[in-house]
Amino acid sequence: MEEHSPNAYLETDIWRWLLFESEFSRRRAREIILQGAQSNALSLFWKAGPDIFAQQLSLTADEFRIIRSAQAKWPQLVAKFKDERERGLITVRLNQPEYPPSLIRFLPAERRPLLLFLRGENTLLELPKILPVADTTPEAHTLMWMQEALIELATEGSLPLLVARTGYDAQLAKVLLKMEMPFGLAVPYGLGAYTPPDRLKQAMEQGRVLLISPFQPEWHLLASVQHNPILSHAVDFARALADAWLVGTTSVPQHHKEQPCFCRDKCSDDKYCHQYKTAENCYRLLVERTAPLPPGVTSELESGSGRELPPLTPEEILSTLSQGGRVPPALVARLKKSNSA
């Protein structure tokens, strides 16, 4: 998932520390990350030392003290992140090619998670994802139709996407597990704290299931808590992550106009929703409507322009920084060393 180079995970580790482990507010951490996201410059500034990091990101004196304190404890934090990676936790940044284009298409920039966490067969994320959407307790014949349609679409090459919750998602998951069909599961917990049931864990080990979460790995609930307060956020996340919906409910929920919906019966919204007739036709439409984003396009990483600049080389970073005045010698040396690595 990361570049094959020394300190390959450093940029990701810095993002995760800023968002979940630092003393920065979530809003301020996000600002700092987006300030350097287009050029992947945070790791370069970090390696150049706390003075350079603070100077290049225009941090306040109080923020500078946070950085100095963090760098003193950095080896222990890196060891923790490394241990989690070795246990199968994969982290994907917003500015990496692996980040799902559907989230960029269907989520406003301010709601887009900067980091995604995965466990299981991460290549499944590359498949067109289809999410069943239904009433809380759909009738038996509706559930059967959704089950059959999901299996047909999976056979064509799409990935059923479910939410880890009770109800029809759990029933469909049992069917897919029994049939040994691949699927993705949006989890309303942190994946570092979530323990999958044995059957699900076995399917993950066999490469048939991918767990996906936008929440920090340590986030979890006590067993006594009956209601997960962020389940609704997980559902909204899954709806945006899906490339298309399979709608088994009586009324079609509001969705993005470019997000295809496949309905059991002909619905009133003929422009965006389509009656499910054959899996082949639906899959063809799904692929046509979910073509990869053009290279370099993510939408509002930083400026709100809708376009992401390609990653900068060390020479380009140095040139850009030079336009703003004197570049500290330590940073020049670090950039030149990075270029020769």
Backbone torsions as a table, in degrees:
resi	resn	phi	psi	omega
1	MET	NA	-28.5	-176.2
2	GLU	-108.5	167.3	178.8
3	GLU	-64.8	144.3	178.0
4	HIS	-87.0	85.1	-179.5
5	SER	-156.5	165.1	178.4
6	PRO	-56.0	142.7	-179.7
7	ASN	54.4	44.0	-173.5
8	ALA	-60.9	-26.3	-175.8
9	TYR	-99.6	5.7	-172.6
10	LEU	-62.1	-45.4	-179.4
11	GLU	-58.9	-44.6	179.1
12	THR	-64.4	-42.3	179.9
13	ASP	-62.5	-38.1	178.8
14	ILE	-65.6	-44.2	177.6
15	TRP	-57.8	-46.5	-176.8
16	ARG	-66.1	-40.7	178.3
17	TRP	-62.2	-47.0	-178.7
18	LEU	-59.0	-43.0	-175.1
19	LEU	-75.4	-40.9	-166.8
20	PHE	-120.7	-18.6	-172.0
21	GLU	-117.2	-14.2	-173.3
22	SER	-90.0	177.1	176.1
23	GLU	-89.4	0.7	177.2
24	PHE	-72.1	147.4	170.9
25	SER	-66.2	157.2	-179.4
26	ARG	-60.3	-38.3	179.8
27	ARG	-64.1	-45.7	-178.4
28	ARG	-68.0	-40.1	177.6
29	ALA	-59.1	-41.3	179.2
30	ARG	-63.7	-40.7	178.6
31	GLU	-61.4	-44.5	-179.3
32	ILE	-63.7	-42.9	-179.4
33	ILE	-63.1	-48.0	-177.0
34	LEU	-68.4	-24.3	177.9
35	GLN	-63.1	-32.4	-178.8
36	GLY	-114.5	5.9	-171.7
37	ALA	-68.7	-34.8	-174.9
38	GLN	-67.2	-27.6	-177.3
39	SER	-112.6	5.0	-177.1
40	ASN	52.1	39.9	-171.6
41	ALA	-87.1	-14.8	-174.8
42	LEU	-58.5	-41.3	-178.8
43	SER	-67.1	-35.4	177.8
44	LEU	-66.2	-44.9	178.3
45	PHE	-64.1	-39.3	-177.6
46	TRP	-63.1	-44.6	-178.6
47	LYS	-68.8	-22.6	179.1
48	ALA	-77.9	-11.3	176.6
49	GLY	114.7	160.5	-175.6
50	PRO	-62.2	-34.1	179.8
51	ASP	-63.8	-45.3	179.9
52	ILE	-66.5	-44.1	-179.9
53	PHE	-56.9	-47.7	-178.3
54	ALA	-67.1	-39.9	-177.7
55	GLN	-67.0	-47.4	-175.5
56	GLN	-69.5	-23.7	-179.5
57	LEU	-104.7	7.6	176.6
58	SER	54.4	47.4	-180.0
59	LEU	-79.0	152.6	176.9
60	THR	-77.4	172.6	179.0
61	ALA	-62.4	-40.9	178.2
62	ASP	-65.1	-39.3	178.9
63	GLU	-68.6	-34.9	176.8
64	PHE	-61.3	-39.6	178.1
65	ARG	-64.3	-35.1	176.6
66	ILE	-62.8	-42.5	-179.2
67	ILE	-65.6	-44.6	179.8
68	ARG	-61.3	-42.0	179.0
69	SER	-64.5	-41.0	-178.6
70	ALA	-65.7	-41.5	-177.8
71	GLN	-65.8	-27.8	176.8
72	ALA	-69.0	-31.0	-178.2
73	LYS	-101.8	5.3	-171.4
74	TRP	-60.0	-41.7	-178.6
75	PRO	-57.2	-39.4	179.5
76	GLN	-66.6	-39.1	-179.8
77	LEU	-68.5	-41.4	178.2
78	VAL	-61.9	-40.1	178.4
79	ALA	-62.5	-38.0	177.6
80	LYS	-64.5	-47.3	179.7
81	PHE	-63.3	-39.8	179.9
82	LYS	-63.3	-42.6	178.7
83	ASP	-60.1	-41.4	179.3
84	GLU	-66.3	-38.3	177.5
85	ARG	-63.2	-41.6	-179.6
86	GLU	-66.3	-21.9	176.7
87	ARG	-93.2	10.1	170.0
88	GLY	102.8	6.4	179.3
89	LEU	-85.5	120.6	-179.4
90	ILE	-107.5	134.1	179.0
91	THR	-115.8	131.6	-179.7
92	VAL	-120.3	126.2	178.5
93	ARG	-86.4	157.4	178.1
94	LEU	-58.4	-33.0	-175.5
95	ASN	-95.0	17.5	176.7
96	GLN	-100.9	150.3	-179.7
97	PRO	-59.5	-26.1	-177.4
98	GLU	-73.6	-13.8	-177.9
99	TYR	-64.4	130.0	-173.5
100	PRO	-61.8	124.4	177.8
101	PRO	-59.6	-27.2	-178.7
102	SER	-60.8	-37.6	179.6
103	LEU	-67.1	-31.9	177.6
104	ILE	-73.8	-35.0	179.6
105	ARG	-72.9	-42.4	-164.5
106	PHE	-109.4	-2.1	176.8
107	LEU	-117.4	136.4	172.4
108	PRO	-60.3	151.5	-175.4
109	ALA	-56.7	-38.3	-176.7
110	GLU	-71.3	-16.2	179.5
111	ARG	-103.9	-1.8	-176.7
112	ARG	-76.0	124.4	177.9
113	PRO	-66.0	133.9	178.7
114	LEU	-73.3	-27.8	178.8
115	LEU	-129.0	140.0	170.3
116	LEU	-115.0	147.1	179.4
117	PHE	-120.5	133.2	-174.4
118	LEU	-128.0	149.7	168.7
119	ARG	-142.7	133.3	-178.8
120	GLY	114.7	-153.6	-176.1
121	GLU	-81.8	95.7	-172.1
122	ASN	-68.6	-21.0	179.2
123	THR	-67.5	-17.5	176.7
124	LEU	-62.5	-24.1	-179.2
125	LEU	-64.6	-18.6	-178.8
126	GLU	-78.9	-15.5	-178.8
127	LEU	-78.1	152.7	173.4
128	PRO	-62.5	127.6	-173.0
129	LYS	-102.9	133.9	180.0
130	ILE	-125.1	129.9	-173.9
131	LEU	-110.1	125.5	173.6
132	PRO	-73.9	132.7	179.7
133	VAL	-125.5	123.8	-176.0
134	ALA	-151.7	174.3	171.8
135	ASP	-61.5	163.1	-178.9
136	THR	-54.6	-42.8	179.1
137	THR	-128.6	80.4	-179.1
138	PRO	-64.8	152.5	178.0
139	GLU	-65.3	159.4	-173.6
140	ALA	-58.8	-41.1	-177.6
141	HIS	-69.8	-30.8	176.6
142	THR	-69.8	-42.8	178.5
143	LEU	-62.6	-39.7	178.8
144	MET	-64.4	-41.4	178.7
145	TRP	-63.3	-43.9	180.0
146	MET	-62.2	-41.5	179.3
147	GLN	-61.1	-49.5	-178.6
148	GLU	-63.9	-42.6	-178.9
149	ALA	-66.2	-40.3	178.4
150	LEU	-61.7	-42.9	-179.7
151	ILE	-65.8	-40.8	177.8
152	GLU	-62.5	-45.2	-179.8
153	LEU	-67.8	-35.5	176.4
154	ALA	-65.4	-38.0	178.0
155	THR	-63.8	-34.4	178.2
156	GLU	-70.8	-27.9	179.1
157	GLY	133.7	7.3	177.1
158	SER	-94.1	169.4	-178.4
159	LEU	-115.0	114.7	172.7
160	PRO	-60.6	134.3	179.4
161	LEU	-118.7	123.7	-178.5
162	LEU	-122.0	166.6	174.6
163	VAL	-108.4	136.1	-179.6
164	ALA	-74.9	88.8	-179.6
165	ARG	-156.9	166.5	178.0
166	THR	-73.3	168.7	179.2
167	GLY	101.8	-149.0	-174.0
168	TYR	-67.5	-30.3	177.0
169	ASP	-59.8	-45.0	-179.7
170	ALA	-64.6	-39.3	179.5
171	GLN	-65.9	-41.6	178.6
172	LEU	-67.7	-36.7	178.2
173	ALA	-61.6	-40.7	179.2
174	LYS	-61.7	-41.1	179.6
175	VAL	-65.2	-46.1	-178.9
176	LEU	-64.7	-37.2	176.8
177	LEU	-65.4	-42.7	-179.2
178	LYS	-63.8	-37.8	-179.2
179	MET	-85.7	-1.1	-179.2
180	GLU	57.9	42.5	176.3
181	MET	-95.1	144.3	177.9
182	PRO	-73.4	150.9	173.4
183	PHE	-161.9	162.3	174.8
184	GLY	-106.3	150.7	-176.6
185	LEU	-133.6	113.1	175.6
186	ALA	-80.1	120.9	-171.4
187	VAL	-106.6	125.0	179.2
188	PRO	-84.0	43.0	177.3
189	TYR	-146.0	170.0	169.7
190	GLY	-78.6	135.7	-174.8
191	LEU	-71.1	-16.2	174.2
192	GLY	-74.7	-22.2	-178.4
193	ALA	-105.9	-13.1	-175.8
194	TYR	-84.7	129.9	176.7
195	THR	-110.1	109.2	-178.4
196	PRO	-69.9	147.4	174.1
197	PRO	-57.3	158.7	-174.1
198	ASP	-56.3	-43.6	-177.0
199	ARG	-65.7	-39.7	177.9
200	LEU	-68.4	-41.1	178.2
201	LYS	-60.8	-40.7	178.5
202	GLN	-63.3	-42.5	178.5
203	ALA	-64.3	-36.1	176.2
204	MET	-62.9	-44.7	-179.7
205	GLU	-63.7	-27.2	179.0
206	GLN	-88.6	2.6	175.5
207	GLY	80.4	22.1	-176.7
208	ARG	-106.8	-7.7	-175.7
209	VAL	-136.9	140.4	175.0
210	LEU	-123.9	123.7	173.7
211	LEU	-90.1	137.8	-176.4
212	ILE	-133.5	133.6	177.7
213	SER	-146.9	137.3	174.1
214	PRO	-92.4	3.9	-174.1
215	PHE	-98.8	152.0	-178.1
216	GLN	-58.0	142.1	-171.4
217	PRO	-56.4	-30.9	-176.1
218	GLU	-82.4	-7.6	-173.3
219	TRP	-71.3	127.4	177.6
220	HIS	-155.1	168.1	178.2
221	LEU	-112.5	151.0	172.1
222	LEU	-68.4	150.0	-176.9
223	ALA	-59.4	-25.3	-177.0
224	SER	-78.2	-12.3	-178.4
225	VAL	-76.1	123.9	-176.5
226	GLN	-82.3	-35.2	-174.2
227	HIS	-118.5	129.2	177.4
228	ASN	-82.7	112.5	-174.6
229	PRO	-67.0	-15.6	179.2
230	ILE	-107.5	13.1	177.4
231	LEU	-60.3	-40.7	-179.5
232	SER	-62.4	-34.9	177.0
233	HIS	-67.6	-37.1	178.1
234	ALA	-66.3	-38.4	178.3
235	VAL	-65.0	-45.5	177.7
236	ASP	-61.4	-39.6	178.0
237	PHE	-62.1	-46.0	-179.6
238	ALA	-63.3	-37.7	179.6
239	ARG	-65.6	-33.4	177.3
240	ALA	-80.2	-33.6	179.5
241	LEU	-66.7	-32.0	-178.1
242	ALA	-67.5	140.1	174.7
243	ASP	-79.6	-22.4	178.1
244	ALA	-156.6	161.3	177.9
245	TRP	-113.0	146.6	169.7
246	LEU	-108.2	107.5	-167.8
247	VAL	-97.6	117.5	177.4
248	GLY	-115.5	11.8	-179.5
249	THR	-96.2	161.8	-175.6
250	THR	-68.5	-35.9	177.3
251	SER	-120.6	138.6	-176.6
252	VAL	-80.0	121.8	178.1
253	PRO	-63.4	158.0	178.4
254	GLN	-63.2	135.1	-178.3
255	HIS	-145.6	170.9	179.7
256	HIS	-66.8	140.1	-174.7
257	LYS	-64.5	-21.1	179.3
258	GLU	-96.1	5.6	-177.2
259	GLN	-99.6	108.3	-177.0
260	PRO	-61.8	142.9	173.3
261	CYS	-122.1	132.3	177.6
262	PHE	-108.7	117.9	-174.0
263	CYS	-109.1	150.8	178.8
264	ARG	-66.7	-45.1	179.5
265	ASP	-115.2	157.7	-179.7
266	LYS	-61.9	128.4	-178.0
267	CYS	-108.1	174.7	-174.8
268	SER	-73.3	-26.1	-176.6
269	ASP	-89.9	74.7	-175.4
270	ASP	-67.1	-23.9	-174.5
271	LYS	-69.9	-37.9	-174.4
272	TYR	-115.1	-17.2	-178.8
273	CYS	-112.0	147.1	-173.1
274	HIS	-131.9	137.5	177.8
275	GLN	-70.0	132.8	-179.5
276	TYR	-78.1	112.9	179.2
277	LYS	-112.6	-58.0	177.5
278	THR	-131.8	149.1	179.6
279	ALA	-64.6	-34.6	-177.9
280	GLU	-62.2	-47.0	-178.6
281	ASN	-66.2	-41.5	-179.9
282	CYS	-66.2	-40.7	-180.0
283	TYR	-66.1	-38.8	178.5
284	ARG	-62.2	-43.8	178.3
285	LEU	-65.0	-39.7	179.0
286	LEU	-59.5	-45.9	-179.2
287	VAL	-67.1	-40.3	-179.7
288	GLU	-64.2	-37.6	-175.5
289	ARG	-86.1	-9.8	-177.0
290	THR	-122.0	35.7	176.5
291	ALA	-61.3	150.0	-179.1
292	PRO	-56.9	149.2	175.5
293	LEU	-65.8	148.2	176.6
294	PRO	-57.9	150.4	-179.9
295	PRO	-55.5	135.8	176.5
296	GLY	87.4	-4.6	-177.2
297	VAL	-100.9	121.2	170.2
298	THR	-128.2	-33.1	-179.7
299	SER	91.6	105.2	169.6
300	GLU	59.0	47.2	170.8
301	LEU	-64.9	-37.3	-175.3
302	GLU	-140.3	-53.1	-167.4
303	SER	-95.2	-9.8	-176.6
304	GLY	83.2	8.8	-176.7
305	SER	-78.6	-17.1	-178.9
306	GLY	91.4	0.1	-180.0
307	ARG	-132.1	142.7	177.5
308	GLU	-103.7	131.0	175.2
309	LEU	-67.8	146.5	176.2
310	PRO	-64.2	154.1	179.1
311	PRO	-54.1	137.0	-178.7
312	LEU	-87.1	146.8	172.1
313	THR	-77.8	162.0	175.7
314	PRO	-54.4	-38.3	179.3
315	GLU	-63.6	-40.2	-179.8
316	GLU	-68.5	-38.3	176.7
317	ILE	-62.9	-45.2	-178.9
318	LEU	-62.0	-42.4	-180.0
319	SER	-64.0	-42.5	179.9
320	THR	-64.5	-43.8	-180.0
321	LEU	-66.5	-34.6	-178.5
322	SER	-64.0	-29.8	179.6
323	GLN	-65.6	-22.3	-179.5
324	GLY	-92.3	3.3	180.0
325	GLY	129.1	-161.8	-176.9
326	ARG	-66.9	133.2	177.2
327	VAL	-99.2	125.9	-178.4
328	PRO	-56.4	138.6	-179.3
329	PRO	-56.1	-34.4	-179.1
330	ALA	-63.6	-38.0	179.4
331	LEU	-72.2	-38.3	176.6
332	VAL	-58.1	-47.0	-178.8
333	ALA	-63.5	-40.1	-179.6
334	ARG	-65.7	-42.2	-179.9
335	LEU	-65.3	-42.1	179.3
336	LYS	-65.4	-38.6	178.6
337	LYS	-65.8	-40.6	178.5
338	SER	-62.9	-37.3	-178.7
339	ASN	-69.7	-32.2	-177.9
340	SER	-85.8	-10.1	-178.5
341	ALA	-68.6	NA	NA
